[in-house]
Amino acid sequence: MSKKKFFKKIVSVIAMASLMVTGVVLGNSNSASAVTSSSIPNHVLVGYWHNFNNGSGDIKLKDVSSNFDVINLSFGEPTSVTM
């Protein structure tokens, strides 16, 4: 799968998930209050993943450890040829 197709697929999944979450929150006000009243964990493990090669290593998203609670994603598309 090309990087462009992979990027489009990820964007589609994120957009669909956002719409589903919005529908759940707007459709059931009791759920929204339950979510906001829950306590935040004392420790949250946050990671960062990107799809570009900057010398920091190359890890596929599917291979990221499941120990992370939050994974920030970043996608980079070159605008010119780099050497």
N, CA, C and O atoms as a MOPAC input file, in Angstrom:
PM7 MOZYME 1SCF
protein

 N      0.85200 1    -1.17100 1     0.00000 1
 C      0.00000 1     0.00000 1     0.00000 1
 C      0.89900 1     1.23600 1     0.00000 1
 O      1.85000 1     1.31500 1     0.77800 1
 N      0.60300 1     2.18400 1    -0.86000 1
 C      1.41100 1     3.39100 1    -0.94000 1
 C      1.16200 1     4.27100 1     0.27900 1
 O      0.14500 1     4.14100 1     0.96100 1
 N      2.11000 1     5.17000 1     0.53900 1
 C      1.97300 1     6.07700 1     1.68300 1
 C      0.73700 1     6.95400 1     1.53900 1
 O      0.06000 1     7.25000 1     2.52400 1
 N      0.44700 1     7.36800 1     0.31600 1
 C     -0.70600 1     8.24000 1     0.08500 1
 C     -2.01000 1     7.50700 1     0.41000 1
 O     -2.89900 1     8.07200 1     1.04700 1
 N     -2.12200 1     6.25300 1    -0.02600 1
 C     -3.32400 1     5.46500 1     0.27100 1
 C     -3.42300 1     5.19300 1     1.76500 1
 O     -4.51000 1     5.25800 1     2.33900 1
 N     -2.28700 1     4.88600 1     2.40000 1
 C     -2.27100 1     4.64700 1     3.83900 1
 C     -2.73300 1     5.90000 1     4.58000 1
 O     -3.55400 1     5.80900 1     5.49300 1
 N     -2.22000 1     7.05500 1     4.20200 1
 C     -2.60000 1     8.32200 1     4.82800 1
 C     -4.09400 1     8.56400 1     4.67400 1
 O     -4.76000 1     8.94200 1     5.63800 1
 N     -4.63000 1     8.35100 1     3.47200 1
 C     -6.06300 1     8.55700 1     3.24300 1
 C     -6.89000 1     7.60300 1     4.09400 1
 O     -7.93700 1     7.98400 1     4.61700 1
 N     -6.42600 1     6.36600 1     4.23500 1
 C     -7.15400 1     5.38600 1     5.04000 1
 C     -7.16500 1     5.80600 1     6.51000 1
 O     -8.20300 1     5.72100 1     7.16600 1
 N     -6.02900 1     6.25600 1     7.02900 1
 C     -5.94900 1     6.70000 1     8.42400 1
 C     -6.85000 1     7.90800 1     8.65100 1
 O     -7.56200 1     7.96700 1     9.65300 1
 N     -6.82700 1     8.86800 1     7.73400 1
 C     -7.68400 1    10.05100 1     7.86200 1
 C     -9.15000 1     9.63800 1     7.85000 1
 O     -9.94700 1    10.17700 1     8.61700 1
 N     -9.51200 1     8.70200 1     7.00300 1
 C    -10.89700 1     8.22200 1     6.94700 1
 C    -11.31100 1     7.57000 1     8.25800 1
 O    -12.41600 1     7.80100 1     8.74800 1
 N    -10.42900 1     6.75800 1     8.82500 1
 C    -10.73100 1     6.08900 1    10.09400 1
 C    -10.89000 1     7.11300 1    11.21300 1
 O    -11.81300 1     7.00800 1    12.02200 1
 N    -10.00100 1     8.09700 1    11.26600 1
 C    -10.08800 1     9.13200 1    12.30200 1
 C    -11.36800 1     9.93700 1    12.14400 1
 O    -12.03800 1    10.22900 1    13.13400 1
 N    -11.71700 1    10.30000 1    10.91500 1
 C    -12.94400 1    11.06500 1    10.67800 1
 C    -14.17100 1    10.26100 1    11.08900 1
 O    -15.07700 1    10.80200 1    11.72300 1
 N    -14.21600 1     8.99000 1    10.74100 1
 C    -15.36000 1     8.15100 1    11.09900 1
 C    -15.45700 1     7.98900 1    12.61100 1
 O    -16.55000 1     8.06100 1    13.17400 1
 N    -14.33100 1     7.77300 1    13.26800 1
 C    -14.33800 1     7.63600 1    14.73300 1
 C    -14.81500 1     8.92200 1    15.39300 1
 O    -15.55400 1     8.87600 1    16.37600 1
 N    -14.40100 1    10.06700 1    14.86300 1
 C    -14.84700 1    11.35300 1    15.41000 1
 C    -16.35000 1    11.51400 1    15.27000 1
 O    -17.01700 1    11.97000 1    16.19900 1
 N    -16.88400 1    11.14400 1    14.12200 1
 C    -18.33100 1    11.23500 1    13.91800 1
 C    -19.08000 1    10.29500 1    14.85300 1
 O    -20.13500 1    10.65300 1    15.37800 1
 N    -18.54800 1     9.10500 1    15.06400 1
 C    -19.20900 1     8.14600 1    15.94800 1
 C    -19.21200 1     8.64800 1    17.38900 1
 O    -20.22100 1     8.53200 1    18.08400 1
 N    -18.09100 1     9.20300 1    17.84000 1
 C    -18.01400 1     9.72800 1    19.20400 1
 C    -18.96300 1    10.90300 1    19.36700 1
 O    -19.64700 1    11.00800 1    20.38500 1
 N    -19.01500 1    11.78500 1    18.38100 1
 C    -19.92400 1    12.92700 1    18.43600 1
 C    -21.36500 1    12.45200 1    18.52600 1
 O    -22.14700 1    13.00500 1    19.29800 1
 N    -21.72700 1    11.44500 1    17.75800 1
 C    -23.08700 1    10.91300 1    17.79300 1
 C    -23.43300 1    10.31900 1    19.13600 1
 O    -24.55100 1    10.49400 1    19.62100 1
 N    -22.49100 1     9.61500 1    19.75200 1
 C    -22.74100 1     9.02100 1    21.07000 1
 C    -22.91900 1    10.10800 1    22.11400 1
 O    -23.83500 1    10.03200 1    22.93200 1
 N    -22.05900 1    11.11700 1    22.10000 1
 C    -22.13500 1    12.19000 1    23.09700 1
 C    -23.40200 1    13.00800 1    22.92200 1
 O    -24.07300 1    13.31600 1    23.90700 1
 N    -23.74600 1    13.36700 1    21.69100 1
 C    -24.94100 1    14.17400 1    21.45100 1
 C    -26.21800 1    13.36500 1    21.61900 1
 O    -27.25200 1    13.91100 1    22.00500 1
 N    -26.15600 1    12.08100 1    21.33500 1
 C    -27.34700 1    11.24500 1    21.39600 1
 C    -27.74200 1    10.81700 1    22.79500 1
 O    -28.89200 1    10.43900 1    23.02100 1
 N    -26.81500 1    10.86900 1    23.74000 1
 C    -27.11800 1    10.39400 1    25.08600 1
 C    -26.45200 1    11.30700 1    26.10600 1
 O    -25.26500 1    11.15600 1    26.39400 1
 N    -27.20700 1    12.25200 1    26.65200 1
 C    -26.63200 1    13.22500 1    27.57900 1
 C    -26.17400 1    12.57700 1    28.87600 1
 O    -25.26700 1    13.10000 1    29.52400 1
 N    -26.77200 1    11.44300 1    29.28400 1
 C    -26.33400 1    10.75500 1    30.49900 1
 C    -24.91300 1    10.22600 1    30.34700 1
 O    -24.13700 1    10.25200 1    31.30100 1
 N    -24.57000 1     9.75000 1    29.16000 1
 C    -23.21700 1     9.25100 1    28.92900 1
 C    -22.19900 1    10.37700 1    29.03200 1
 O    -21.10700 1    10.18900 1    29.56800 1
 N    -22.56200 1    11.55100 1    28.51700 1
 C    -21.63300 1    12.67800 1    28.55700 1
 C    -21.32600 1    13.06600 1    29.99600 1
 O    -20.17200 1    13.34300 1    30.32200 1
 N    -22.33000 1    13.09300 1    30.86100 1
 C    -22.07400 1    13.46500 1    32.25000 1
 C    -21.26600 1    12.38600 1    32.96200 1
 O    -20.45800 1    12.69800 1    33.83700 1
 N    -21.47300 1    11.12500 1    32.60100 1
 C    -20.70800 1    10.04500 1    33.22400 1
 C    -19.24000 1    10.13700 1    32.83700 1
 O    -18.35800 1     9.87900 1    33.65600 1
 N    -18.98200 1    10.50300 1    31.59300 1
 C    -17.60100 1    10.60900 1    31.12900 1
 C    -16.89500 1    11.76300 1    31.82000 1
 O    -15.74800 1    11.61700 1    32.24000 1
 N    -17.55600 1    12.90500 1    31.94600 1
 C    -16.91200 1    14.07100 1    32.54100 1
 C    -16.73900 1    13.94000 1    34.04800 1
 O    -15.89300 1    14.62200 1    34.62600 1
 N    -17.51700 1    13.08300 1    34.69700 1
 C    -17.40100 1    12.95400 1    36.14900 1
 C    -16.39300 1    11.88600 1    36.57000 1
 O    -16.09700 1    11.76100 1    37.75800 1
 N    -15.86500 1    11.11900 1    35.62700 1
 C    -14.88600 1    10.08800 1    35.98500 1
 C    -13.54200 1    10.73700 1    36.31100 1
 O    -13.22000 1    11.81200 1    35.80600 1
 N    -12.76900 1    10.07100 1    37.15500 1
 C    -11.48000 1    10.62600 1    37.55600 1
 C    -10.40500 1    10.28900 1    36.52500 1
 O    -10.47200 1     9.26600 1    35.84400 1
 N     -9.42900 1    11.16000 1    36.42900 1
 C     -8.30100 1    10.96700 1    35.51600 1
 C     -7.26500 1    10.10000 1    36.23300 1
 O     -7.00000 1    10.31900 1    37.41500 1
 N     -6.67500 1     9.12300 1    35.54600 1
 C     -5.66000 1     8.28200 1    36.19300 1
 C     -4.47600 1     9.12300 1    36.68200 1
 O     -4.20000 1    10.19300 1    36.14000 1
 N     -3.79100 1     8.63500 1    37.69800 1
 C     -2.62500 1     9.35000 1    38.22600 1
 C     -1.49400 1     9.41600 1    37.20900 1
 O     -0.77400 1    10.41300 1    37.13900 1
 N     -1.33700 1     8.36000 1    36.42400 1
 C     -0.25900 1     8.31300 1    35.43300 1
 C     -0.82900 1     7.88100 1    34.09200 1
 O     -1.56800 1     6.90100 1    34.00100 1
 N     -0.47500 1     8.62700 1    33.05400 1
 C     -0.89300 1     8.29600 1    31.69600 1
 C      0.36700 1     8.21400 1    30.84500 1
 O      1.20000 1     9.12000 1    30.87900 1
 N      0.50900 1     7.14100 1    30.08900 1
 C      1.66300 1     6.95900 1    29.22200 1
 C      1.30900 1     7.46700 1    27.82700 1
 O      0.43200 1     6.91800 1    27.16000 1
 N      2.00300 1     8.52700 1    27.39100 1
 C      1.71900 1     9.16400 1    26.10500 1
 C      2.89900 1     8.93200 1    25.17300 1
 O      4.05200 1     9.10900 1    25.56600 1
 N      2.61100 1     8.53400 1    23.93800 1
 C      3.65200 1     8.30400 1    22.94600 1
 C      3.44200 1     9.16600 1    21.71100 1
 O      2.41600 1     9.83300 1    21.57400 1
 N      4.41700 1     9.14600 1    20.82000 1
 C      4.37100 1     9.92800 1    19.58400 1
 C      4.80300 1     9.01500 1    18.44600 1
 O      5.81600 1     8.32400 1    18.55200 1
 N      4.03800 1     9.01000 1    17.35800 1
 C      4.36100 1     8.19000 1    16.19300 1
 C      4.28500 1     9.07200 1    14.95700 1
 O      3.40700 1     9.92900 1    14.84600 1
 N      5.21800 1     8.85400 1    14.02200 1
 C      5.18600 1     9.60400 1    12.76000 1
 C      5.48300 1     8.66700 1    11.60400 1
 O      6.06100 1     7.59500 1    11.78400 1
 N      5.07600 1     9.09000 1    10.41000 1
 C      5.25900 1     8.24100 1     9.23000 1
 C      6.41000 1     8.70100 1     8.34700 1
 O      6.51500 1     8.26600 1     7.20100 1
 N      7.26700 1     9.56300 1     8.85100 1
 C      8.36800 1    10.05000 1     8.02800 1
 C      9.69900 1     9.62400 1     8.64100 1
 O      9.79200 1     9.36900 1     9.84200 1
 N     10.72400 1     9.55000 1     7.79500 1
 C     12.03800 1     9.10000 1     8.23400 1
 C     12.89500 1    10.30400 1     8.58500 1
 O     13.31700 1    11.05000 1     7.70100 1
 N     13.15200 1    10.49500 1     9.87600 1
 C     14.02100 1    11.59200 1    10.29800 1
 C     15.22500 1    11.07100 1    11.08400 1
 O     15.85800 1    11.82500 1    11.82300 1
 N     15.53600 1     9.80100 1    10.92800 1
 C     16.68700 1     9.21800 1    11.59800 1
 C     16.39200 1     8.66900 1    12.98500 1
 O     17.29400 1     8.14100 1    13.63600 1
 N     15.16200 1     8.77800 1    13.45200 1
 C     14.82600 1     8.30500 1    14.80300 1
 C     14.33800 1     6.86200 1    14.81100 1
 O     13.97400 1     6.34200 1    15.86600 1
 N     14.32400 1     6.22600 1    13.68400 1
 C     13.86500 1     4.84200 1    13.61100 1
 C     12.56500 1     4.73600 1    12.84700 1
 O     11.86300 1     5.72400 1    12.63300 1
 N     12.25900 1     3.51900 1    12.44100 1
 C     11.06400 1     3.28400 1    11.63200 1
 C     10.24100 1     2.18200 1    12.28800 1
 O     10.62600 1     1.01400 1    12.24800 1
 N      9.11100 1     2.54400 1    12.89200 1
 C      8.23000 1     1.58500 1    13.55500 1
 C      6.86200 1     1.67900 1    12.90300 1
 O      6.32100 1     2.77200 1    12.73800 1
 N      6.30300 1     0.53900 1    12.53300 1
 C      4.95400 1     0.53200 1    11.97300 1
 C      3.95800 1     0.80500 1    13.09500 1
 O      4.17100 1     0.39100 1    14.23400 1
 N      2.87600 1     1.50000 1    12.77200 1
 C      1.87400 1     1.85600 1    13.77000 1
 C      1.32000 1     0.61300 1    14.45800 1
 O      1.04800 1     0.63500 1    15.65900 1
 N      1.15400 1    -0.46100 1    13.70800 1
 C      0.61900 1    -1.69500 1    14.29400 1
 C      1.58500 1    -2.31900 1    15.30400 1
 O      1.17700 1    -3.15300 1    16.11300 1
 N      2.86400 1    -1.92400 1    15.26500 1
 C      3.87000 1    -2.48200 1    16.16400 1
 C      4.12000 1    -1.63300 1    17.41100 1
 O      4.97100 1    -1.97900 1    18.23000 1
 N      3.39400 1    -0.53400 1    17.56400 1
 C      3.54700 1     0.31300 1    18.75000 1
 C      3.00700 1    -0.44700 1    19.96300 1
 O      1.98700 1    -1.13200 1    19.87000 1
 N      3.68100 1    -0.32500 1    21.07600 1
 C      3.30200 1    -1.04300 1    22.29900 1
 C      1.88200 1    -0.69900 1    22.73500 1
 O      1.47100 1     0.46000 1    22.67600 1
 N      1.14500 1    -1.70100 1    23.16800 1
 C     -0.22200 1    -1.48200 1    23.66100 1
 C     -0.22000 1    -0.90300 1    25.07200 1
 O     -1.28800 1    -0.64900 1    25.63000 1
 N      0.95200 1    -0.69000 1    25.65900 1
 C      1.04500 1    -0.07900 1    26.98700 1
 C      0.72600 1     1.41100 1    26.96800 1
 O      0.44000 1     1.99300 1    28.01500 1
 N      0.77000 1     2.03800 1    25.79100 1
 C      0.47900 1     3.46400 1    25.69500 1
 C     -1.01400 1     3.71900 1    25.85500 1
 O     -1.83500 1     3.01800 1    25.26300 1
 N     -1.36700 1     4.73300 1    26.66500 1
 C     -2.75900 1     5.15000 1    26.82800 1
 C     -3.15800 1     6.11000 1    25.71300 1
 O     -4.30100 1     6.10000 1    25.25600 1
 N     -2.20800 1     6.94300 1    25.27500 1
 C     -2.44600 1     7.94000 1    24.22500 1
 C     -1.27100 1     7.88800 1    23.26300 1
 O     -0.11600 1     7.84000 1    23.68600 1
 N     -1.56600 1     7.89800 1    21.95700 1
 C     -0.51700 1     7.96700 1    20.93900 1
 C     -0.84000 1     9.14100 1    20.02900 1
 O     -1.85500 1     9.13100 1    19.33400 1
 N      0.02500 1    10.15500 1    20.03200 1
 C     -0.12600 1    11.29100 1    19.12900 1
 C      0.44300 1    10.89600 1    17.77800 1
 O      1.55700 1    10.37700 1    17.69700 1
 N     -0.32000 1    11.13900 1    16.71400 1
 C      0.10200 1    10.77500 1    15.36400 1
 C      0.49300 1    12.01100 1    14.58000 1
 O     -0.11200 1    13.07100 1    14.73600 1
 N      1.50900 1    11.87500 1    13.73500 1
 C      1.93300 1    12.96300 1    12.87200 1
 C      2.25500 1    12.38400 1    11.50300 1
 O      2.96100 1    11.38200 1    11.39100 1
 N      1.73200 1    13.02200 1    10.46700 1
 C      1.96600 1    12.57000 1     9.10500 1
 C      2.70800 1    13.66100 1     8.35300 1
 O      2.35400 1    14.83700 1     8.43200 1
 N      3.72500 1    13.26700 1     7.63200 1
 C      4.50300 1    14.22800 1     6.86300 1
 C      4.54700 1    13.84300 1     5.39900 1
 O      4.82000 1    12.69100 1     5.06200 1
 N      4.28500 1    14.78200 1     4.54800 1
 C      4.37700 1    14.57900 1     3.10600 1
 C      5.39100 1    15.58100 1     2.56400 1
 O      5.23500 1    16.78500 1     2.77000 1
 N      6.42400 1    15.10700 1     1.87700 1
 C      7.42300 1    16.03800 1     1.35200 1
 C      6.83100 1    16.96100 1     0.29000 1
 O      6.01000 1    16.55000 1    -0.53000 1
 N      7.26700 1    18.20500 1     0.32800 1
 C      6.82800 1    19.16700 1    -0.68600 1
 C      7.89400 1    19.37700 1    -1.74600 1
 O      7.63200 1    19.99700 1    -2.77600 1
 N      9.10200 1    18.86400 1    -1.50000 1
 C     10.17400 1    18.95000 1    -2.48400 1
 C     11.10500 1    17.75800 1    -2.27800 1
 O     11.02000 1    17.05500 1    -1.27100 1
 N     11.97300 1    17.54700 1    -3.22300 1
 C     12.93500 1    16.45700 1    -3.13100 1
 C     13.97700 1    16.82500 1    -2.08300 1
 O     14.54700 1    17.91500 1    -2.12700 1
 N     14.22900 1    15.91700 1    -1.13800 1
 C     15.25000 1    16.16000 1    -0.11600 1
 C     16.36900 1    15.15600 1    -0.27800 1
 O     16.13800 1    14.03500 1    -0.73100 1
 N     17.55900 1    15.53600 1     0.08000 1
 C     18.71600 1    14.66000 1    -0.06100 1
 C     19.31400 1    14.38600 1     1.28000 1
 O     20.30500 1    13.66300 1     1.37800 1

